[in-house]
Amino acid sequence: MNKEELKKSIISLYKKLNPVKIILFGSWCKEEEDKYSDVDIIVIYETKKRFLDRLKELYLIWDIPIAFDILAYTPEEFDKMLKEKNPFIERINREGEVIYERLEQGSSSMV
């Protein structure tokens, strides 16, 4: 699977959650992946679920035959971490690739 196919697959899987943003980071983002690389993504979406329940939901949706790590934040949580200058989130925001972004209610952009 190449990077473009991977991005399309990720968007297809998680689009039903109506995410605000999906960010790819790590080796796949940098195009440094090898056969041992996992996929690292953050899905930002509106939900009332607890953090661990969100992760479970996202893990159960995944059906791409590649190992992966996923994080799930609400828009408010992500913005708060940016404002607090969380080093991990700042790095992802700077170096990660936004592969999907909801522009307005009902419209989206595959970046």
Secondary structure, DSSP 8 states (H G I E B T S, - for coil): --HHHHHHHHHHHHGGG--SEEEEESHHHHT---TT--EEEEEE----S-HHHHHHHHHHH---SS-EEEEEE-HHHHHHHHHTT-HHHHHHHHHSEEEEEEEETTEEEE-
